[in-house]
Amino acid sequence: MSDKKHFMSKWAVGGGLLAGLGIGFFFLEKSALVFVGCIFVGLGFGLLVAAVISSNGKRQSVSFAANGKCQEVGT
């Protein structure tokens, strides 16, 4: 992974966390659990975006043969 993509992944996680925090502040008066839930959702979204960024477009598909052995098929 290049340094730029690694740097962007960190920004994605932090940005998702801050977005969840900001959205959670709107629900803080109703319930503290919703506030914490928004933080977790933001963190999860940031991690998902970071994984997509770091994948770099290289996808490996896995094929199972009739004999039960796993074979990698590159794209």
Backbone as JSON Lines, residues from 0, in Angstrom:
{"i":0,"aa":"M","n":[0.85,-1.17,0.0],"ca":[0.0,0.0,0.0],"c":[0.9,1.23,0.0]}
{"i":1,"aa":"S","n":[0.55,2.16,-0.81],"ca":[1.36,3.38,-0.88],"c":[1.09,4.26,0.34]}
{"i":2,"aa":"D","n":[1.99,5.2,0.56],"ca":[1.85,6.08,1.73],"c":[0.62,6.97,1.64]}
{"i":3,"aa":"K","n":[0.3,7.4,0.41],"ca":[-0.86,8.28,0.24],"c":[-2.16,7.55,0.58]}
{"i":4,"aa":"K","n":[-2.3,6.29,0.13],"ca":[-3.52,5.55,0.43],"c":[-3.61,5.23,1.92]}
{"i":5,"aa":"H","n":[-2.46,4.95,2.56],"ca":[-2.46,4.69,3.98],"c":[-2.89,5.95,4.74]}
{"i":6,"aa":"F","n":[-2.42,7.09,4.29],"ca":[-2.79,8.36,4.91],"c":[-4.28,8.64,4.73]}
{"i":7,"aa":"M","n":[-4.8,8.36,3.54],"ca":[-6.22,8.6,3.27],"c":[-7.1,7.67,4.1]}
{"i":8,"aa":"S","n":[-6.63,6.45,4.37],"ca":[-7.39,5.52,5.19],"c":[-7.54,6.05,6.61]}
{"i":9,"aa":"K","n":[-6.48,6.64,7.13],"ca":[-6.57,7.22,8.47],"c":[-7.55,8.37,8.51]}
{"i":10,"aa":"W","n":[-7.56,9.18,7.46],"ca":[-8.51,10.28,7.4],"c":[-9.94,9.76,7.32]}
{"i":11,"aa":"A","n":[-10.15,8.66,6.62],"ca":[-11.5,8.11,6.48],"c":[-12.03,7.62,7.82]}
{"i":12,"aa":"V","n":[-11.19,6.95,8.6],"ca":[-11.62,6.45,9.91],"c":[-11.91,7.62,10.85]}
{"i":13,"aa":"G","n":[-11.02,8.58,10.89],"ca":[-11.23,9.74,11.76],"c":[-12.43,10.57,11.34]}
{"i":14,"aa":"G","n":[-12.61,10.72,10.04],"ca":[-13.76,11.47,9.54],"c":[-15.07,10.8,9.84]}
{"i":15,"aa":"G","n":[-15.11,9.48,9.71],"ca":[-16.33,8.74,10.06],"c":[-16.65,8.84,11.53]}
{"i":16,"aa":"L","n":[-15.61,8.77,12.36],"ca":[-15.82,8.89,13.8],"c":[-16.34,10.28,14.17]}
{"i":17,"aa":"L","n":[-15.76,11.32,13.59],"ca":[-16.23,12.67,13.88],"c":[-17.63,12.93,13.35]}
{"i":18,"aa":"A","n":[-17.95,12.34,12.2],"ca":[-19.31,12.49,11.67],"c":[-20.32,11.81,12.59]}
{"i":19,"aa":"G","n":[-19.99,10.62,13.08],"ca":[-20.87,9.95,14.04],"c":[-21.02,10.73,15.33]}
{"i":20,"aa":"L","n":[-19.94,11.34,15.77],"ca":[-19.98,12.16,16.97],"c":[-20.89,13.38,16.76]}
{"i":21,"aa":"G","n":[-20.74,14.02,15.63],"ca":[-21.56,15.2,15.33],"c":[-23.04,14.87,15.21]}
{"i":22,"aa":"I","n":[-23.35,13.75,14.55],"ca":[-24.75,13.34,14.43],"c":[-25.29,12.91,15.79]}
{"i":23,"aa":"G","n":[-24.44,12.27,16.58],"ca":[-24.87,11.83,17.91],"c":[-25.24,12.96,18.83]}
{"i":24,"aa":"F","n":[-24.61,14.12,18.66],"ca":[-24.95,15.27,19.51],"c":[-26.4,15.72,19.32]}
{"i":25,"aa":"F","n":[-26.98,15.5,18.14],"ca":[-28.38,15.86,17.92],"c":[-29.32,14.95,18.72]}
{"i":26,"aa":"F","n":[-28.89,13.7,18.98],"ca":[-29.74,12.75,19.69],"c":[-29.37,12.63,21.17]}
{"i":27,"aa":"L","n":[-28.44,13.42,21.64],"ca":[-27.96,13.29,23.01],"c":[-29.04,13.61,24.03]}
{"i":28,"aa":"E","n":[-29.94,14.54,23.72],"ca":[-31.01,14.9,24.65],"c":[-32.01,13.77,24.81]}
{"i":29,"aa":"K","n":[-32.2,12.96,23.75],"ca":[-33.17,11.88,23.82],"c":[-32.62,10.66,24.56]}
{"i":30,"aa":"S","n":[-31.41,10.24,24.18],"ca":[-30.86,9.04,24.78],"c":[-29.35,9.01,24.62]}
{"i":31,"aa":"A","n":[-28.67,8.64,25.7],"ca":[-27.22,8.53,25.63],"c":[-26.8,7.3,24.82]}
{"i":32,"aa":"L","n":[-27.63,6.27,24.81],"ca":[-27.3,5.07,24.04],"c":[-27.35,5.33,22.53]}
{"i":33,"aa":"V","n":[-28.25,6.19,22.1],"ca":[-28.29,6.56,20.69],"c":[-27.04,7.36,20.33]}
{"i":34,"aa":"F","n":[-26.59,8.18,21.24],"ca":[-25.35,8.94,21.03],"c":[-24.17,7.99,20.83]}
{"i":35,"aa":"V","n":[-24.03,7.01,21.7],"ca":[-22.95,6.04,21.58],"c":[-23.13,5.2,20.32]}
{"i":36,"aa":"G","n":[-24.36,4.86,20.0],"ca":[-24.63,4.11,18.77],"c":[-24.21,4.88,17.53]}
{"i":37,"aa":"C","n":[-24.45,6.17,17.51],"ca":[-24.03,6.99,16.37],"c":[-22.51,7.02,16.24]}
{"i":38,"aa":"I","n":[-21.82,7.04,17.36],"ca":[-20.36,7.01,17.32],"c":[-19.89,5.69,16.71]}
{"i":39,"aa":"F","n":[-20.49,4.57,17.13],"ca":[-20.11,3.27,16.58],"c":[-20.44,3.15,15.1]}
{"i":40,"aa":"V","n":[-21.58,3.67,14.7],"ca":[-21.94,3.63,13.28],"c":[-20.96,4.47,12.46]}
{"i":41,"aa":"G","n":[-20.6,5.63,12.96],"ca":[-19.62,6.47,12.27],"c":[-18.27,5.79,12.16]}
{"i":42,"aa":"L","n":[-17.85,5.13,13.23],"ca":[-16.58,4.41,13.21],"c":[-16.63,3.25,12.22]}
{"i":43,"aa":"G","n":[-17.73,2.52,12.21],"ca":[-17.87,1.42,11.26],"c":[-17.87,1.9,9.83]}
{"i":44,"aa":"F","n":[-18.55,3.01,9.57],"ca":[-18.56,3.56,8.22],"c":[-17.16,4.0,7.8]}
{"i":45,"aa":"G","n":[-16.43,4.62,8.72],"ca":[-15.06,5.04,8.42],"c":[-14.16,3.85,8.12]}
{"i":46,"aa":"L","n":[-14.3,2.78,8.88],"ca":[-13.51,1.58,8.63],"c":[-13.86,0.95,7.29]}
{"i":47,"aa":"L","n":[-15.13,0.98,6.94],"ca":[-15.56,0.44,5.65],"c":[-14.97,1.25,4.5]}
{"i":48,"aa":"V","n":[-15.0,2.55,4.6],"ca":[-14.42,3.41,3.57],"c":[-12.91,3.21,3.49]}
{"i":49,"aa":"A","n":[-12.26,3.05,4.64],"ca":[-10.81,2.81,4.65],"c":[-10.46,1.5,3.98]}
{"i":50,"aa":"A","n":[-11.29,0.49,4.17],"ca":[-11.03,-0.8,3.51],"c":[-11.18,-0.69,2.01]}
{"i":51,"aa":"V","n":[-12.16,0.08,1.56],"ca":[-12.37,0.26,0.12],"c":[-11.21,1.05,-0.48]}
{"i":52,"aa":"I","n":[-10.74,2.07,0.23],"ca":[-9.62,2.87,-0.27],"c":[-8.36,2.03,-0.36]}
{"i":53,"aa":"S","n":[-8.1,1.23,0.67],"ca":[-6.85,0.47,0.7],"c":[-6.86,-0.75,-0.2]}
{"i":54,"aa":"S","n":[-8.03,-1.15,-0.7],"ca":[-8.08,-2.33,-1.57],"c":[-7.38,-2.07,-2.89]}
{"i":55,"aa":"N","n":[-7.29,-0.8,-3.31],"ca":[-6.53,-0.39,-4.49],"c":[-7.04,-1.04,-5.78]}
{"i":56,"aa":"G","n":[-8.29,-1.45,-5.81],"ca":[-8.86,-1.99,-7.03],"c":[-8.42,-3.4,-7.36]}
{"i":57,"aa":"K","n":[-7.64,-4.03,-6.52],"ca":[-7.19,-5.4,-6.77],"c":[-8.13,-6.35,-6.07]}
{"i":58,"aa":"R","n":[-8.92,-7.04,-6.83],"ca":[-9.87,-7.99,-6.25],"c":[-9.48,-9.39,-6.65]}
{"i":59,"aa":"Q","n":[-9.53,-10.27,-5.71],"ca":[-9.27,-11.68,-5.95],"c":[-10.59,-12.41,-5.74]}
{"i":60,"aa":"S","n":[-10.99,-13.17,-6.72],"ca":[-12.17,-13.99,-6.53],"c":[-11.73,-15.42,-6.23]}
{"i":61,"aa":"V","n":[-12.51,-16.1,-5.44],"ca":[-12.17,-17.44,-5.02],"c":[-13.17,-18.4,-5.64]}
{"i":62,"aa":"S","n":[-12.67,-19.48,-6.2],"ca":[-13.5,-20.47,-6.84],"c":[-13.29,-21.82,-6.17]}
{"i":63,"aa":"F","n":[-14.36,-22.5,-5.88],"ca":[-14.26,-23.83,-5.31],"c":[-14.48,-24.86,-6.41]}
{"i":64,"aa":"A","n":[-13.51,-25.74,-6.57],"ca":[-13.62,-26.77,-7.59],"c":[-14.51,-27.9,-7.08]}
{"i":65,"aa":"A","n":[-14.82,-28.83,-7.97],"ca":[-15.69,-29.95,-7.6],"c":[-15.03,-30.85,-6.55]}
{"i":66,"aa":"N","n":[-13.7,-30.86,-6.5],"ca":[-13.02,-31.69,-5.52],"c":[-12.89,-31.01,-4.16]}
{"i":67,"aa":"G","n":[-13.43,-29.82,-3.99],"ca":[-13.46,-29.13,-2.71],"c":[-12.23,-28.28,-2.44]}
{"i":68,"aa":"K","n":[-11.31,-28.18,-3.39],"ca":[-10.11,-27.35,-3.19],"c":[-10.39,-25.93,-3.64]}
{"i":69,"aa":"C","n":[-9.84,-25.0,-2.9],"ca":[-10.03,-23.58,-3.17],"c":[-8.98,-23.1,-4.16]}
{"i":70,"aa":"Q","n":[-9.39,-22.38,-5.2],"ca":[-8.48,-21.85,-6.2],"c":[-8.71,-20.36,-6.32]}
{"i":71,"aa":"E","n":[-7.61,-19.59,-6.35],"ca":[-7.72,-18.14,-6.53],"c":[-7.73,-17.82,-8.02]}
{"i":72,"aa":"V","n":[-8.62,-16.95,-8.41],"ca":[-8.72,-16.52,-9.79],"c":[-8.5,-15.01,-9.81]}
{"i":73,"aa":"G","n":[-7.39,-14.56,-10.35],"ca":[-7.1,-13.12,-10.39],"c":[-7.87,-12.43,-11.49]}
{"i":74,"aa":"T","n":[-8.17,-11.16,-11.27],"ca":[-8.88,-10.39,-12.31],"c":[-7.94,-9.42,-12.96]}
